[in-house]
């Protein structure tokens, strides 16, 4: 343990809080439970955007697109993929903007966007589930490549695919930003190479693709049931926006000088991920059609098979080796992001339930272990079923958050800013939390045939519609009183003279460490300022600061306000 000596023990405290090295070291911890301070956000918009986009190198898109096309035929697959992409893009805009503006991750954003401090623990599990489900899917794809290219048994491949991710993820944004920037050009060239080669050598294959029927009972023509079922699978990716904003929270403050670059980075790396994502799904559908005659429909959605045959069109002697390298590179890029985001989500979840925080690094191992268990259980074989079910819950969550940001805030049904600190939030807010529960319950019932075939096919859209209708309704009925439990009562302003979040430092009375003003609250229990993490971990105060109306500014035991270097 690295001991932190308390400068002056607060009256109600039992002594200064200590954190181990993993939790205290910024390059490991990456402010996993906090506001990302200006002093840490030293990357340019370009580097942040490139790092965020590097995480979408996953090949599950190819598997998803191939699976949708094989199950529903060409026309239904194309409409389903594009419909899902439009929904994901539009819902991603406000989430990306607010995360970049307030320098907070998806969990902290959810807290203040209608869910409450404890209400967002459920969404932490939903988000963590997304990261380990897709880690397992991507790891399965990589293990398939190891089996085909290097003759490594799948069970051993699953273990290898899990272990090689750990060193990269432990060092967080510091290591990931370098890895993603360096590997992005190579990955992009290899990804598009088969399509360029086929376009030159066999251009008629693209027109033939429009007649691909797969296993669809309606052939290649459009089927509304097929569209709904396919879109439901694609919409499982809506939670990907959480992984994008895990990086966008490190954007520099938006200023008149960088406004254009700031917006370009936020839009391209936020909702813009789905433009490339949809293109990859369509590419996966095409490659599934292209190789179906050679490998059969059952294997046509495996990315390793797709790229081995794709590379054979121009590099036959080394096609297997090149495809194996490409798949491994892709999976390292995405699963480092899955493991990283999962560690953030589990940190948020357990810190609130246990009032302990051993460090983000601990939860990397938990997330990877769950994913490994899913891989060994053969999750790839149930791709459509797993993702179709998951999309109902994920889209209800995202829909409730978006409704608060784009409807409730403009209508002044919720505060204009996003408050994430425990000291200022109610435990539960029925606006977002209640909307998500009802929307997901109804859509899951629809998914299990409660409302017929069309209800099952369009269950994710039912979830989205209900969440976005119920959120403003509940906000109006409750008059927004469950958003803020107590106003920010520290005398020091949250914003600096430039109108941006203040970089002035305050010393936490509990851990005696300096934090920027947006990450600090006044604490009557400790008679001083307290950082958001120490506030989260405090279990003896029983939220006494919110038991009655605010009594005005809290006097600091030792005033230590000063400017950051």
N, C-alpha and C positions, 0 to 999 in steps of 0.2 A: 504493500500500500504506500502511496505517496501522501504524506501527511501535510495538511494545510493548517497552519497555526492561526487560530482565531485572534484577530487584533483586539477585540473587546467583546467578551461574552455577553450576548444580549440577555435581558432580564428573564425572558420566558424560555430561553433555550437551554438545552442540556449540554451544549458545547458545539464547537465548529464541526460542520459536516466534512467528511473526507471522501475523496473519490480515488479509485485506483488509476493506474497509468493509462489504461485503455479508455476510461471515461474522461480523463483530464486532458489528454493530448489531442489538439485540434486536428492534426493531420490524420488521426485515426477516427476520432469521434464525428468530425464534419458537422458539428452543431445539430446532431440528430434529433434533439427534442426542442430546439430553440429557433428563434429568429437568427438568420444568418447576418452577422454584423458587417458593416462597411469595411472594417479592417481586414476581413477575410475575403471579401468579394473583390479580388484584384484582377480577375480575368476579364478579357474584352468580350463584348457581345458575340463576336465571331467564335471565340474559343468555347464559350458556354453553349452556343447553338450547335457547334460541331460535335461537342461531347454528347449533348442530348440526342442528336440525330444518329450518332454512332451506335447508340443503344437499340436502334430499330433495324439492325442488321440481321435480325432473326429470320430463320427460314420457315418458321411455323406459318407465315403468310402463304408460302408456296404450298405447304401441306393443306392449309385451310382452303385456299382457292381450288386446288386440285380435288379435294374432298367434296366441296360444294358442286363443282362441275360434274364430277362422276355421279353424284347422287341426284342432281336436278337438271342436268343438261345445260347447253350453252346459254340460251336466252334467259332462263330463270337465274342462272348463276351470275350473269353480267348485271342484271337489274338488282339482284340481292346485294352484290358487292358494292355497287355504286350508291344504292340507297343507304346502306350502313355507313359508307364513307361520308356522305353528306351529314348524317346525324352526328357522327363522331367529330367531324370538323367544326360544326356549329357549336356543339356543347363544349369543345375544347378551348374556344376563344376566350370566354370570360374566366375560366379556371386558370389559364395560362397568364392572363393579364394580372389578375389579383395576386397570384403567387409571386410573379416577378416584381410587382409593385411593392408588396409587403414583405418580400424575402422570407416566405414561409413555405413549408412543404404541404402536401395534400392533407395530411392529418390535421395540422394546425389550421389550415383553411377550412376544413370541414367543421371543426369545433365552432368557429365563429360564424359559419354560414348556415345556422339553424339547427345544429345538433347538440350543442352544449358540451361541457367538459367531459363527462362520462358517456354521453350519448355517442360520441365519435369512437369509443372503444370498439363498438361493433363494426364500424366501417374500417377500422384498422385491421381487423381480422379478414374482412372482405378483400381489402387491398393486399394483405399478406397472402391470402389464398391465390390471388391473381399471380403474384410473383412466383410462388412455388409450383403452381400448376404449369405456368409457361416455362419455368426453369426445367421442369420434368419433361415437357414436350420437346423443348430445344435440346435437352440432354439426350433424349431418346433418338432424335435425329442425328446428333453427333455420334452416338454409339452405333447407329446403323452404318455410318460412314466408316468408323473404325473396324466394324465387322467385315464390311465389303472390301475396304482398301487394305487393311492390315491383318485381317483374319483374327481379330480379338473377339472373344465371346461377348455377347450382349451384356450379360451380368457383370463381367469385369469392366466392359466399356462404360457402363453406367457409373461405376465407382470412379474411374479415371476422369470422366467428364465432370464429376462433382468436385474432386480434389484439386484439379488444375485451376479452378476459378478462385479458390480461397486467397492466394497471395495477392492477386490484383485487387480484390474487394476490400481487404483489410485496410489499405491505405487510401480508400475513398476517392474523393474528387481529385486529389493531388496526383494519384497514379492513373486514374481512369481518363482524365482529360488528355494526358500524353498518349496513352494507348489508343484512344479513339481517333485522335487527330492523325497519328502516324499511319494507322491501318485503313483509314477511310478510302483513300484513292485506290488502293489495291483491291479492296472489296467491291467498290463500284464497277471497276473495269471487269472483274471476273463475273459479277452478277449479270451484266448486260451482254457479255461476249456471245453466249449461245444464241440469243435472240438476233443479234446482228448477223451471225453466221448463217442461221436458218433463213433470214430475210434475203440474203445474197444468193444462197444455193437452192433453197426450196421455197420461194415466195408464195407459191400456190397453197402451201400448208396453212397459211393464215386464213384464207377464204374457206378451206375445208373445215377449219376449226368451228366456224359458225354453224355447222351441221352436226356437231358432236352431241350425242344423246346420252352417253354414259349409261347408267342404270335407271334413268328416269322413265317412269311409265308413260309420260307424255312426249318422250323423245326430246328433240332439240328446241321445240316450241316453248313459249312462255307458259308457266303455270303459276297462279297466284299462291297456291300452297307451297310450291317450290321456292318462290321468291321469299315468302315469309320464313320458311325453314332455313334457307341459306343466309338470309339477313340476320337471323337469330344467332347463327354460329359466328358470323363476322362481327356482330355487335358485342361479343364477349371481349373483344379488344378495346372496348371503350375505356376500360380502366387503365389502359396504357398511358393515358394523359397524366396519371399519377407519377409514373416513372419519368415522364418528360419534365414535370414541374419539380421533381426532386433535384434536377439540374438547373432549371430556370430560376430557382430561388437564389442562385449565386450570381444573377445578373447585376451589373452595376446600376446605381440609381439612374433613372431617366432624367436627362437634362436637355435644355434646348440644343446643346452642341451634339449630343449623341442620339437624339430622338428618332431619327430615321433608321439608324443602325439598330437601335433598341427594339423598335417595332418589327423590323425585318427579322431579327433574331427570335423574338417572342412568337411571332406568327409562324415562322418556318419550323422552328424546333418545338413549338407547342402543338396547335391543331394541325400544322403542316405535315406532321409525321404521317398522317393517314393518306396523304397524296401518294407518297412512295409506298405506303402499306397497301393501298388498293391496287396500285400498279403491280406490286409483287403478287397479290392474290390473283389478278388476271393472268400474270405470267405463269403462276403455278397451275392455273386452269389450262392454259395453252400447253404447257409442257406435259401435263397429265394426258391430254389428248395426243400429243406428239409421240409419247412412249407407250401408250396403252396397248398398241398392237404388238409391242416387243415384250413387255413385262406383265401384261394383264391389268385389269382395272383395280385389282386389290392392292397392287404395289405402285400404281401410277401416281399416287399422291405422296410418295416418299421422295423428299428433296435430293437425297444422294443418287437415286435412280434417275431423277430428272436431269441432274447436272452431269452425270456420267455420260448419258446419251447426248446431252447438249454439247459437251466438250468434244465428243467424238466427231462432230461435224467439221471441226477444224484442227483438232489436236488428238487424233485417235491413239497414237502410241502412248501418250501420257495422260489420257482422259481420266482414268481412274485415280491416278495420283493427284492430278489437278483438282478433280472434284472433291477428293478427300480433304485436301488442303483448304479449299474454299469453304466447305462445310465446317471444318474445325475452326477456321478464322471467324466465320459468322457466329458460331455458337459461343466462342469465347467473348466476342463483343457484346452479345445480348445477355448471356447468362451472368456476366459480371454486373450488368445493370440490374437484372432480376434479383441477384443476391444482395446487391447494395440497397435497392429499394425495400426489399423484404426486411433487411436489418433495421431500417428506419421505422418501418411499420410495427414490427414486433417490439422495438424499444418503446415506442409510444404506448403500445397496448399494456405491456407489463409494468411500466413505470407508474401508470395510474392505478393498476390493480394491486400491486405489491408495495408501492412506495419505495422501490429500490431501483437502482440503475447501475448495473455492473459494466456498462459500456456497450456501444453499438456492435462492437466486434463479436461479443458473445452470441448475439442473435444471428450473425451470419451462419454460424455452425448449425443453429436450430433450423433455419430456413433451408439450408442445403440438405440437411438430414431428412426433412419431410419430403423434399423433392426427390431425393434418392429412393425413398420408400415407394413413392408413386411410380418412378421409373421401373423399379424391380417388379412392381405390380402390373406393368403393362399398360400404363395410361394411354399411350399412343394409339392403341387399338380401339379406344373408346372416344376418339377425338371429338366427333360431332355431338355425342351425348353429353360429355363433360362440359364442353363449351356452350352448348345450347342451354343447359340448365343454369350454368354460372351467369350467363348474360342477363337473366331475369333479375338477379339480385344486384349485379354491378350497375345496370342501367337505372335501377330505382334509386340507388345512392347518388349517382352522377346527376340524374334528373332533379333530385331534391336540392343539391348544391347549386346547380345552374339556375334553378328557379329563384333561389334566394338572391343570387348575384344579379340577374337580369330583369327580374320582376319586382321582388320585394324591396330591394334597395332603391331603385328609381321611384317607386311609389311611396317611399319613406315608411314602409312597413317593417323595415329592419334598419339597424344603424348603417351609416354610409361607409364605415370602415370595418375592418375585420379584426375582432378581438380574439386572441388565442390564449391568454393567460388564465390559469385556474382562478387567480384572485378576483377576476372580474366576471366569471361565467357561472351560470347555473349548471347544476349537474346534467340536467336533461332539458332540451328544448323541443317541445312537441311539433314545432313547425317543420323542421327537417327530419328529425328522428321518427316522428309519427308518420309523416308522409312516406318515408322510405319503407317502414314496416308494412303499412297498408298496401302500398303499390307492389312491393315484392311478394307479399302473401297472395294477392289477387292474381298476379302474373304467374306465380308458381302453380297455383290452382289451375290456371288456364293451360300451363305447360303439361300438366297431368290430366288433360282432356276434360276439365270441368265445363268448358264452353265450346266443345266440339273441335273439329279439325282446324278450322280457321283461327279459333282462339288459341290453340296450341302453337300454330305456325307463327302467329303475330304476338305471342305473349310478351316479348321484350318491348314492343311498341306500346302495349297496354301499360307496362310498368312505367315507361317514360311519360306517357300522357297523364297517368294518375298522379305521379310524383310532382309534375309541373303544375297540375291543377290544385292539388291538395296543399302545397306549400304556401301560396299566397292566401288561400282560404283560411288555413290555420293561423297564419300571421295576422290576418284581419280579425279573426275571432278572439285571439289572445292579446290583440293590440300590441304585439311585439314585446310584451313584458318579460319574456323568458330569454331574451338575448343577453342583457347585461344585468348582472346581479349587484354590481357595485361600480361606480365610476372610477376612473383613474384619478387618484387623489394625491399623487406626488406633485410637489410644487414645480419641479423642473419640467419644461415643456417637452412633448414628444417630438415636435418638429423644430428644426433649426431655422435660422433666419432665411435660408434659401427655400423654405417650404418642404424640404426633404427630411426623412427621419433623422433625428439628432444623433450624432456620433459621440456626444458627450458621455463620459464614463461615470458610472456609479459603482461603488463597492457593495457587494452583497453582504448583508450583516451575518449571514449564516456560514457561507463558505469563504468569505473574505476575498473573493475574486472579483475583478473588474468586468463589467458588462455594459454594453451600450444601452442608452436610455429606453429604446423600444422593448428590451428584454427584461425590464425591471418593473416591479410593482411596489407599492407601499404595504408594509406588513405590520398591523397593530400587535399581533402576537409576539413578534420579535422586536417590536419598537424600532423599525428601521426599514431600509430598502431590502428587497429580496429578489434574487434572479428567478426566472420562470422555472428552471429545473429544480432548484431548492424548494420552491413553492409547490411544485408537483409532488415532490418526495416527502413533504412534511406530513406526518400522520398524527401529530399530537394536537394540532390547532383545531381540528374538527370544523374547519371553515368558519371560524368565529368572526372573521372579517366581514362575512356576508350575512350574519345573523340579524342585522338591523340596518337602518339607513346610514349612509356615510356621514361621518362627523367632521369632514373637512380634511385638509392636508395632514399627512402623517409626518411627525417630526422625526428626522433622522437622528439616530443615536450618535453617529459620527459623520457629519457632512463631508463627503468626499467627491463631490461633483467636480469634474475637470474635463478639459478637452482631450480628445484622442490625439495621438501623434499623427 
